[in-house]
Amino acid sequence: GLYTSVEHPLAGATTVYGIPWKLSDTPGNIRTAAPTLGQHTEHILRDIVGLSEEAIAGLRQEEVVS
């Protein structure tokens, strides 16, 4: 169980290193593949930083973010 397979949006099925420690109360698991470049940009800018949709659109237009 050291390696597990996850579905990556660009690479397809990928084998990744799993959780090396198996704890009885909190065993842990690999839920998703590594994010792609910019995959969470919108969420971070809108929901965490608090920018408006217009401000995010401006950053995209200025090629600050993709």
PyRosetta script that sets phi, psi and omega in degrees:
from pyrosetta import init, pose_from_sequence

init()
pose = pose_from_sequence("GLYTSVEHPLAGATTVYGIPWKLSDTPGNIRTAAPTLGQHTEHILRDIVGLSEEAIAGLRQEEVVS")
pose.set_psi(1, 12.3)
pose.set_omega(1, -178.9)
pose.set_phi(2, -72.4)
pose.set_psi(2, -30.6)
pose.set_omega(2, 178.5)
pose.set_phi(3, -112.4)
pose.set_psi(3, 146.9)
pose.set_omega(3, 178.3)
pose.set_phi(4, -138.8)
pose.set_psi(4, 159.2)
pose.set_omega(4, -179.5)
pose.set_phi(5, -104.9)
pose.set_psi(5, 133.3)
pose.set_omega(5, 176.5)
pose.set_phi(6, -129.5)
pose.set_psi(6, 156.4)
pose.set_omega(6, 178.6)
pose.set_phi(7, -94.6)
pose.set_psi(7, 119.4)
pose.set_omega(7, 178.9)
pose.set_phi(8, -101.4)
pose.set_psi(8, 138.0)
pose.set_omega(8, -176.4)
pose.set_phi(9, -62.0)
pose.set_psi(9, -26.7)
pose.set_omega(9, 179.6)
pose.set_phi(10, -106.4)
pose.set_psi(10, -36.9)
pose.set_omega(10, -174.2)
pose.set_phi(11, -93.5)
pose.set_psi(11, -10.8)
pose.set_omega(11, -177.0)
pose.set_phi(12, 78.2)
pose.set_psi(12, -153.1)
pose.set_omega(12, -179.8)
pose.set_phi(13, -65.0)
pose.set_psi(13, 125.2)
pose.set_omega(13, -175.7)
pose.set_phi(14, -131.9)
pose.set_psi(14, 138.1)
pose.set_omega(14, 175.9)
pose.set_phi(15, -90.7)
pose.set_psi(15, 128.2)
pose.set_omega(15, -179.5)
pose.set_phi(16, -126.8)
pose.set_psi(16, 160.2)
pose.set_omega(16, 177.7)
pose.set_phi(17, -70.5)
pose.set_psi(17, 126.6)
pose.set_omega(17, -178.2)
pose.set_phi(18, -84.0)
pose.set_psi(18, -161.4)
pose.set_omega(18, 179.6)
pose.set_phi(19, -84.1)
pose.set_psi(19, 116.4)
pose.set_omega(19, -175.7)
pose.set_phi(20, -74.0)
pose.set_psi(20, -22.9)
pose.set_omega(20, -179.4)
pose.set_phi(21, -104.4)
pose.set_psi(21, 129.8)
pose.set_omega(21, 179.0)
pose.set_phi(22, -108.8)
pose.set_psi(22, 103.5)
pose.set_omega(22, -179.6)
pose.set_phi(23, -98.9)
pose.set_psi(23, 138.8)
pose.set_omega(23, -174.6)
pose.set_phi(24, -67.3)
pose.set_psi(24, -39.5)
pose.set_omega(24, -177.8)
pose.set_phi(25, -84.8)
pose.set_psi(25, -31.7)
pose.set_omega(25, -179.7)
pose.set_phi(26, -135.4)
pose.set_psi(26, 78.0)
pose.set_omega(26, -173.3)
pose.set_phi(27, -67.6)
pose.set_psi(27, -26.9)
pose.set_omega(27, -179.4)
pose.set_phi(28, 71.5)
pose.set_psi(28, 157.8)
pose.set_omega(28, 176.0)
pose.set_phi(29, -161.9)
pose.set_psi(29, 163.9)
pose.set_omega(29, 176.0)
pose.set_phi(30, -91.5)
pose.set_psi(30, 117.5)
pose.set_omega(30, -176.0)
pose.set_phi(31, -95.8)
pose.set_psi(31, -35.3)
pose.set_omega(31, -176.1)
pose.set_phi(32, -142.7)
pose.set_psi(32, 165.0)
pose.set_omega(32, 174.9)
pose.set_phi(33, -77.7)
pose.set_psi(33, 171.2)
pose.set_omega(33, 176.7)
pose.set_phi(34, -61.6)
pose.set_psi(34, 144.8)
pose.set_omega(34, -179.9)
pose.set_phi(35, -69.3)
pose.set_psi(35, 153.3)
pose.set_omega(35, 174.2)
pose.set_phi(36, -81.9)
pose.set_psi(36, 163.4)
pose.set_omega(36, -178.7)
pose.set_phi(37, -59.9)
pose.set_psi(37, 121.0)
pose.set_omega(37, 177.8)
pose.set_phi(38, 82.1)
pose.set_psi(38, 4.3)
pose.set_omega(38, -175.2)
pose.set_phi(39, -59.0)
pose.set_psi(39, -35.6)
pose.set_omega(39, -176.3)
pose.set_phi(40, -108.1)
pose.set_psi(40, 10.9)
pose.set_omega(40, -176.4)
pose.set_phi(41, -57.2)
pose.set_psi(41, -49.6)
pose.set_omega(41, -178.0)
pose.set_phi(42, -58.7)
pose.set_psi(42, -47.5)
pose.set_omega(42, -179.9)
pose.set_phi(43, -60.0)
pose.set_psi(43, -45.3)
pose.set_omega(43, -178.0)
pose.set_phi(44, -65.7)
pose.set_psi(44, -46.5)
pose.set_omega(44, -177.8)
pose.set_phi(45, -66.7)
pose.set_psi(45, -40.2)
pose.set_omega(45, -177.2)
pose.set_phi(46, -80.4)
pose.set_psi(46, -54.9)
pose.set_omega(46, -169.2)
pose.set_phi(47, -87.5)
pose.set_psi(47, -27.3)
pose.set_omega(47, -178.1)
pose.set_phi(48, -101.4)
pose.set_psi(48, -49.3)
pose.set_omega(48, 180.0)
pose.set_phi(49, -78.3)
pose.set_psi(49, -31.1)
pose.set_omega(49, 176.6)
pose.set_phi(50, 90.7)
pose.set_psi(50, 21.4)
pose.set_omega(50, 178.7)
pose.set_phi(51, -75.6)
pose.set_psi(51, 151.3)
pose.set_omega(51, 176.9)
pose.set_phi(52, -77.9)
pose.set_psi(52, 164.9)
pose.set_omega(52, 177.3)
pose.set_phi(53, -60.6)
pose.set_psi(53, -36.6)
pose.set_omega(53, 179.2)
pose.set_phi(54, -65.4)
pose.set_psi(54, -41.3)
pose.set_omega(54, 179.2)
pose.set_phi(55, -66.0)
pose.set_psi(55, -40.5)
pose.set_omega(55, 178.3)
pose.set_phi(56, -65.7)
pose.set_psi(56, -41.5)
pose.set_omega(56, 177.6)
pose.set_phi(57, -61.1)
pose.set_psi(57, -38.8)
pose.set_omega(57, 177.6)
pose.set_phi(58, -63.8)
pose.set_psi(58, -40.9)
pose.set_omega(58, 178.0)
pose.set_phi(59, -64.8)
pose.set_psi(59, -38.3)
pose.set_omega(59, 177.3)
pose.set_phi(60, -66.6)
pose.set_psi(60, -42.5)
pose.set_omega(60, -179.9)
pose.set_phi(61, -62.6)
pose.set_psi(61, -38.0)
pose.set_omega(61, 178.3)
pose.set_phi(62, -81.8)
pose.set_psi(62, 1.6)
pose.set_omega(62, 179.6)
pose.set_phi(63, 60.2)
pose.set_psi(63, 31.6)
pose.set_omega(63, 174.0)
pose.set_phi(64, -75.0)
pose.set_psi(64, -40.0)
pose.set_omega(64, 176.0)
pose.set_phi(65, -127.6)
pose.set_psi(65, 159.3)
pose.set_omega(65, 178.2)
pose.set_phi(66, -110.2)
pose.dump_pdb("model.pdb")
